[in-house]
Amino acid sequence: MRRIACTLLGIACLSLLAVGVASSQEKDAKGCQDHPLISRMNNYYISSCEKSFNSFEFFVKGGTKTLEGDRTTIEYYLREGSSQPSFLQIRRNYGAAVKNIGGTVLYDDDRRGTFRVTKGGKETWIALEAFNDGRNYQLVILEMTSMTQEVTADAMYSALNKDGFMALYINFDTGKSDIKPESMPIIEQIVALLKAHPELKVSIEGHTDNVGSPQSNKVLSTQRAKAVMNAVVQKGIAATRLTALGWGQEKPIADNRSEEGKAKNRRVEIVKK
């Protein structure tokens, strides 16, 4: 019944799993494939793809929403000689495909679509944008995750001796000072550092990007620095060896005009005293 309905609507049904076979002249770009969550329209091939931890500005009703996570960007091109669907067909296909897996359509206009899917407790946002009247289009699939940092006590000790400080990317709940569970390994390494070097005293210093007022950012960065200090103390390190300080947005290390720069500025530094 679903296939019949799609035919009556004049919409080419979208497969969520199957990947189209590329012609000998128009093969998918090397190393590229459809995202496991959602596939392509018929008669399109992948011209390029990119994966990284990054941010993206999604169109939503009333404006935009910038999110960060594991981002996959895929560019699709129509195969030569194939019948070109309208962008309306493309949007309706993806809207139907997203709804079919329990997702929702958040935004829909003449060029763009924004979709959200929550599956297995994981939230994924999808942006669709068309070019050349639908001859090529782009998908951005962003899986909501926080930036993680692998750091060791030895690496921290080397940085403190060389530079006097080290920037740590500890994840907190948005606008709060609650340390997320995935950042607890960094706390453990701070503890290991201080246990291995009992003579060492450090200042834990919080920094933010420039979103919000300078006053609120100063308060938030101080609260986060204290949260890290308290977590270290709870694991057996004497409070007399630690101090906590918040700088807010006063000392950026990257350009706050980009989302990547803002992510780098949201940090906690451990500074040798």
N, C-alpha and C positions, 0 to 999 in steps of 0.2 A: 504493500500500500504506500510506503514511504517513497519508493522509486516512482510510482505512478504519480503521486502528488508533485514530486519535483519536476517531472516531465510536463505536467499540465501547467505549472507555473513558469515554464521556460527556463528553469534554473538547472545548470549542470551540477548534479549531486557531488558533494565533497567527501572524499574518503579520509577518515581520521588516521588510518594506519598505512594504507598502501601508498607506495611511491611510484610515480609515473615512470615509464621507461623512456630514456632519452634517445633521440635519434643519433645517427653517427655524426651528423654535423653539429648538433646542439646538445652536447652532453652536460650534465651537471658539473659545476666547477669542482676541481679536485679537492677532496676532503669534505665536501658539503653534502648534506642530506636534510630531509625534512625533520622538524622537531618531533620527538615522540608523541607529544600531546596533540598535534594538529598538522595536517598535510597541506598539499597544494591543490589548486584548481587543475582540471584536466588541460593537457596541451601546453603546460608551462614547464620550463626548466630553470634550474638554479644558476644564476650568473655569478653570485658571490655570497659569502657568508662570513660571519665573525662572531666569536664568543669571548666574553670577558666579564669580570665583575665591574659593573658600571651603573650609571643612572640613566633615566629616560623621562622625558616630560610627556605625560599622557593627556590627551584631550578628554575632559569630562564635562558634564553639564555645568555651566556657570564658570568655566575657566579651564585650568590645567592642574595636574597633580604630578609632582616629581617624585619618583620612587627609585630605589637602588636595589640591586641584587644581581644574580647571575643572568646576564643579558645575551640573548641570541638574536642576531640580525640576519635575515635571509632575504635576498633580492631575487624575484622571479621574473622571467621574460617569456613572452608568448612565442611558441615555435613558429618558424616561418611557414606561411601558407595555412595556418590554422584560423578558424573562425574566431574573431575577437569578441569576447563577451563585454557587455557594458560594466561599468564599475558598480552599478546597482546590482547586477547579477553576482558580482564578486562579493559585495557586502552581504547580500542576502545568503549566499552560500556559507560564508564564515559565521554569520549570525546564527544560522540554523545548526551548523556543526558545533558551535560553542554551547548552544542550548541543549543539544543532544547529549553532551557530556556533563550537564548540570551547571553550565556557566550562565552568565548574564551579559547583555549588551548595555554598556554604559554610555556610549556616544556613537552617533551615526550622522554623517553629513555627506556632501557631494564628493569628498575626497578621502575622508578618514573614517575609521571605526575603532572603538576601544571596547575590549571585552575582558571579563574577569572570570577565572575558573578557580574554584577551591576543590581540590581533589586529594583525598588521603591526608587531610589536615594541612596541605600545602597550598598557598595562594599564588596564582600565576596571572599576570596581566599580559594582554596581547594588544598591540597596536597594528592597525592595517592602514596603509596609505598607498594610493594609486597614482600613477603617472601616465602621461600620453593616452588618456581616456581608457586606461585599463590594459594597455599593451604590456606594461610592466608594473609590478607592485611590490611592496616591501612589507614583511612581517617583522615586528620586534616582539619577542617573547621574553618577558622578564619574570624569573622565578624569585620570589621574595626571600632573600637571605641577607644576613649581615656580613660585612667584610670581616674575614678572619685573619689572624696573624699568627704565624708560627714563630715563637721566640723561645730562647733557652736562657737559663741563668748565666751560662758562660758568655753568650752573646751580649747580654746586658752588662756584664762585668767588663768585657772588652770595650764596649761603647762608653761606659762611664770613665774608664781610664784614658781613653783616647779623646773623647769629646766632652766629657763631663755630664752627659745626659743621654737619654734614649727616648724616642717617641714610641708610645705603645697605643695600639688601636683596640681599646676595650669597648665593647658594645654595651650600650645602656638602652633601656626603654626610652622612646621618644619623649623629650622634655622632662625626663626623670633621672634619678640617680641610682636606680636599681640595676645592678650588674647582671647582664644576661648570662645564662648557664654556659653558653659556648665560649665565654671569655674567662671562665674560671681557670683553665690551664695557664693563662698568663699570670693570674694571681699566684698560682702554685709556683711558678718560676721566680716571681719576685721573692716569695718566701724562701725558696731554695737558695737564691742569691744571698739573701741576708743571713741565712743559717751557715752558709759556706764561708762567709766573710764577716765575722762578728764585730769587727772594728768599723764596718761600713755604716754610715748614716746617710739617709736620703730624704729629699723633699719630693713629695708627690704633687704634681702641678697639673691642673685641669685647663683645657683650652676648648673653645667653641668656634663655629663659623660665625658669620655676621647676620644670620637670620634671627630676628627678634631684637629687643632693645639691648644696648650695652649693659644696662643695670641688671636685667634679668639673666643675661648670659654670664655675667660675673657671678651671680648667685648660683646658677646652675653648675658652672665649672667648679666652684668651691665645694658644692655638695657632692659632686662626682669624685673629686680628689679625696674628700673625707671618706666616701664610701669605699674607695680602694684602700685607703689607709686602715680603716676599721676591719676590712676583710683580711688584711695582712696581719693585723694585731690578733684577730680571732684565731689565727693559725699559729700563734706562739711567739710572735716577734714583739719585743718590748716597744711600747709606744714612745719611749724616750728617744728611740733611734729614728723616728719618723716625724715629719711635719706635712701638713696639707695646705695647699694654696691654690686659689682660682684666679686665672687671668682673663677669663671671658674671651672676647674677640680681639684683645689688644695685641697679640703676638702671632699673626698668621704666618704660616710657612708656605702657603700656596695661594693662588688667585681665587678669591671668593666669588668671582664672576662665573666660574664654571662649577658644575656639580662635583667633578673630580677634585677640584681644589678645595671645595667645602668639606668633602669627605676627609681629605688629608688634614685639614685644620681642626676637625673634631677629634682630639687626641688627649691622652694623658701622658705627661712626661715624667720620667723618674730622673731626678737630678742629684748628683753627688754633692754632699755638703762638706 
